Amino acid sequence: MKKINLAELKHLFEKSLVEEKATETAVQAIIDRVKKDTDSALVHFARRYDGVKLKGLKAGKTEIDNARRALDGKLLEAVKAATKRIEAYHEKQLPENFKIKESGITAECRFAPVEKAGIYIPGGQAPLISTVLMTVIPAKIAGVKNIAAASPPSFDGRIHPSVLGILGHLGIKDVFAMGGAQAIAAFAFGTETVPQVDMVAGPGNKYVNAAKKLLYGKVGLDLPAGPSEVVIFADSSADASLIAADLAAQAEHTDGKSIFITTSGKLGYEVSRKIKEGFWLETKNAEEAVEIINYIAPEHLQLICKNPGIILRKAKAGAVFIGEYSPAALGDYFAGPSHVLPTGRTARFASGLSVYTFLRSYAVIEAKKAFYEKHASIIETLARSEGLKKHAESVADRKGDKGK
């Protein structure tokens, strides 16, 4: 690992922003092609970017059933165990409708799921069956009725059978062999084969993330979940071998970022000798570490120190893992919360994927004539202060017989 300071760290992130602009230019061309040529564009991009000739855009029922039946028994048992934990966590997230009542008026907040969701499962580097669980399960618990899924045709022109089998195990019937920015565009606009959806969710590489950014407003989107990242903060009490192992785990991801922050220079050098990938910074104290952590606002933040609460109270991160027995890999597979988390400094304002991702809230308001007799003048005053005479008159009219 290379030792750097805060200024050098900021330069690295600023460089990433410049690269992001170039990526967006390339992705916009892909989006435009998919919108124009639909299915044929997806076939073209599969050949160009995945290096395969598609054997059908949509996986057939027989193909899905065969993949489900062919799942390794040990793997399926692990999936079932993880599913129970993920379901239990997300069921607790379901919000309740609420209503406020007073004389003459009720104001209610209601929650409803989106009707159609498109789930993206990356597959260019590895068959991420854990991502199937971490995206599909929250959508199902939210009550989404129509769930479609997409994954790159990286397995000889087809979706990896393990991914397809787990999708089948979870009851997903509409599965499409498409990856990258083109998959996000296909869900956003619809094609002859791919349905247009209301919401797209799931992590991906920088091209997928750029497509989400460019398609914002045309389709609902979950969060900026691009190349993975981890920040580990530790003091002299931490085990260098465990830190190195966790940093190395993150470095397995394409374009992943592994950053180590410590108040112990001795520990920093010890960790840096155990792993080549990533960067490390030395700070005077926990407060200085918080400043760096909150600049990065990492996807995963691990705290391996004597007093983690000092940092936990102030830190901005997609998810926080406390103690030497809580690696980010635990969250990737089995802890319960979805592992789809904000990246690229967006944890400053964005939240991880959850049941809320697939819900929309709306208000229901019902008033009676008696309400206006008491409050109409207040509303009229506010409307006239904005110069909106007709708004004021709309309220004033309800003080008369029209409001009965």
N, C-alpha and C positions, 0 to 999 in steps of 0.2 A: 504494500500500500504506500501511497505517496502522501507525505505530510504537507498540508497546505494551510493557509490562513483564511480568514473570512473574506478578504478582498479577492483572493484567488478563487474561492468558492463562488462568489457572486459572478465573477467573470465566466465561469463554466456555465452557469445558468443563463447568463445573457447570451452566450454563444448558442445555446440551445434554442433561444427565441429566434435568432436569425435563421437557423436551420429549419425551424418550424414554418417560417414564411415560405421557404422553397417547397416544403412538403405540401403546404396548402395549395400552391399553384398547380402542382402535379395532380393533387386529389380533385381539384375543381374540374379538371379535364375529364377525369374518370366519372365524376358525378354527371356531367353534361352528356357524356357518351351513353351512360346507363339510361338516363331520362329519355334520350332520343331513340336508342336502338334496343332497349329493354333486354329480352332474353339473349339475343345475338351478342350484345355487349358482354353479358356475363360469360358466355362461351369463349369470347375473344380474350377476356381478361384472365380466365382460368388457364388458357394456353400460354398467355404472356407472362403472368406472375407466378402461377403454380406449376407451370411446365407440364400440364396434363391436358388430355382430351377428355372433356366431360362425358360421363356415361349416364347422362340424364341429370337435369337440374333438381328434380324432386325425388327423394327416396321413396320407393314404393312400399306398400304395407308389408309385402313378403320380405323385402330386404330389411326393414326395421325389425320385424318379428324374428327373422333368422339371427340378426345381430344380438337381439335381446336373449334369445335362447342359447347363444354361443358364449355368453359372458362367463368368465371364469368364476367358479363357485366362491372362492375365497374373496375375490374382488366384490362380488355381489353382496356378500355378508358385510363387508366393510362399508359398502355404499348404504346398505340398510341401517347400519348403526349410525353413520354420519347423518343420514336423512332424519332420524328421530331427533337428534340434537338440533339440527338446523330448523326443523319444523317447530320444536318446542320454543326456541328463541323467537322465531318470527311470529308465532301465534300470539305471543305476549305484546307484540307491537300493534296489533289491530286496534285502531282508535274507536272510540264510541261517539256517536252523534250526540249533540247537546242542544238544549233549547233554553232560551231566556224568555221569561214571561213577565209582563207587567200589565197594568190596566190598559186595555185597548190595543196591545201589540204583542206579537211573538216574533223572535228572531232565532232561527235555527241553523245550525251547522251540520251538514250531512257529508258523508264520505261515500264515494262509489268508485269501483275499479274502472280502469280504461277497458274498452271492449276488446281491442286487439293489440297484442304485444309481439314484437319480434325480438328474439333472444339471439345474441351473437356469441358463439363459442370459438375462441381462437384455436387454431390447430396447425399452424405453420411450423412450430417448433416441437410441440408435444401434444398428445391427446389429453386435453385438460378436462377430464371427466369431473373433477372437483368443481369446475366452473359451471358445469351443467347443473349440479346441485345448488350452487350458490346463487343462481339466477332464476332457474325454473321454479324452485320451491317458494321463494318469496312471492313470485307472480301468482302461483296457484293459491297460496294462502290469502293473498289480497283479493282473490275472486275473479281474476281475469279468465274469461270464458274461452277466448281464442288465442292460443299461444303457438306461434310458429318459431322454428329455430333454424339457424344457419351455421355452417362450419365449413372451412376450406376443404376442397377436394384433394387433399394431400396424400390420400391413400390410393394410388393408382387410379386417379380420376373419380374417386368416391370419398365420402366422409369416413374417417377412421371408425372401424367397427365398434370399438369400445365406447366412443362418444355416441354413436348411433344407438348402440344397445342400451345405454343408460337413459337416453332420451325416450326410447321405447318403454323402458321400465317405468319411467315417470308418466307415461301416457301421452307423450307428444306425438301427434300423427303427421303434422306438416313440417317436414324437415328438408332443407335445401342445401345443395352442395355449392356453396359460394363463400368466398372469403374477402377480406380486406375492405377497402373503401367502397368497392362495388356492391358488397352485400348490404352495407348500411344504406346506400342510395336505392337499391332495389326495394328494400323495406319501406323507405320513405315515399317513393313514387308508385311502387307496384309495377309489375311486368305482366306479360301474358301468363306466366306461371306462378310468380311470386305475389302474394297478397300485399296490398298496401296496409300498413298498420298505424296505430295511433301512437305507439311508444316503442322505441328501440332501446334495448339495454344489454349490457355485457362489455367486458374489457377488450382491449385489442392493442395492436402496435401503433406507431405514430401515425400511420395512414388512416387507420380506423378512427383514431382520436380526432384527426384533422377533418375527416368526413362528418363526424358528429358536430364539430364546431361550425362547419360550413352549412350544415342542414338544420341548424337550430331555427325553430320557428315554422319549419315545414313539417316536422314530426316531433313528437315528444321524445326527449332524451334523458338518460339517467344521470350521468356525471362524466367528467373527464377522467377516464380510467385507462391511461396509456401505459408505456413501459414501466415496469415495477421498480420500487425503490424501498430502501430501509435506512433508517438512522438509528444507530445504537449509541446510547449514552451510558458510560460506566465510570465508576471510581476505582480506587486501588483495591477494593474488596472483591472485584470481579475476576472470573476465570478467563484468562486469555484464550484458551482453547475453545471454549464455548462461544465466545465472541467471534473468533475467526470462523468457526463452523457456520454461524448464523449469517455472517457477511458473505461467505462463500455460497451459501444456499441462495441468497438473493442474486448473486452474480451469475447464477445459472440462466436467468432470464435474459433474452436478447435485449440489449440496450438498458439493462437494469442498473440502478445506481446503489452502491453500497458505501455508506459514509459512517465513520466512527468518530465520536466525540468523547473526550475523556479529560478529567482533571489530573490524571496521572501520566506524566511523560514516560515513565518506566513501562507502564502497561501499554501505552500507545506503541512504543517501539517493539515490545514483545509481540503484540498482535500483528504489527506490520511485517514481522519476520515470518509469520505463519501463513500469510495470504498476500498474493500479488495484486488482486483486483481491488479497486476502490481508493478512497482517500480518508485521511484522518486529521483531526484538528485537536489541539490541546488548549484548554481553557483554564482560567484562574479559579473559577468557582462555578457552581450550578447556575447562578443568575446569568453569567456570560454564556453558558451553554444554551440556556433558554432562548437567548437572542438569536443564536445560530439556528436552533431547531425551528423557531417560528419564522425565520427567513425561508427555510427550506419547506416548512409545512409538509412533512413527509407522509407518504402513504402508510408506512409502518414505522412506529417509534417503539424501540425497546429500551427499557430502563433497568439497568442492572447495577444498582447502587444501594447504599444504606438508607437513604431518605428520599425515595422516589416521589413522595407527595409534594415536595418543593417544586419539582418540575411538572408533575401531573396537573397541578392547579392552574398552570399558565400555558402549558404546551398546546400547540395546534397541530393535529395529526389526524389521519384517516382512522387509525386504530392505535391504541397504546397497549403494549405488552409489558407487564411488570414482573421482574424477578428472573433468575437464571433458568427457571423451569417453564418460562412462557415465551418460547421463540415465535417469530412470525409464522413459521411453518405450522404451528398449532392452529392459528387462525385460518391458514390456507385450507385446512382440511376438516377440522373436527370441533373447534371451540363452540360454534353455533352461529355467530354473526356472519354475514356474507363477506367473502374475501374480496369482493369488487369494491375498491376504495379509490378516493380521489388521488391523483398524481400530479406532478408538474407544478407544485406550489399551490394547487387549488384547494387543499384542505383548509386554507385560510377562510374559505366561504362555502365549500361543498361538503356534502355528507356521503357516506357509503351507501351502496345499494341496500334497499330494505323493502318491507311491505309498502312503506310510504311512497316509494318510487312509482308504484303501479296504481296509486290512488289519486283521485282528484277530490277536492272539497268544494262545496258550493253552499251558498246561503239560501234559506227560504224565509221570506218575511211576509207577515200577514198583519194588517192593521185594521181597526174599526173606526167609525166616525168619531167616537168619543175621544180617541187619541188626538185628533186634530184640534178639537176644541181646547185642549190643554197645551199642545206643542206646536201648532201650525205657525204661530208668530215667530218662533225661534227659527224654524226652517226657512220661512220667508225672509227673515233678516239675513241669514247666511247666503241665500240665493241672490238677493238684491245686492249684497256686498260684492258679489262676483260679477255683477252686471247682467245676470241671467234672469230677466224679467219673466219669461215664460215658465221657467222652473218655479218661480215664486207663485205665479198664477195657478199652476198645476196643483200646488198644495192648497192655495186659498180656496179653490173651487170645492174642495172636499169639506169645507166647513159648512157648506150649504146643503141643499136637498140632494145634490148629485152624489154625495157620498153615502147615502143610505144603503 
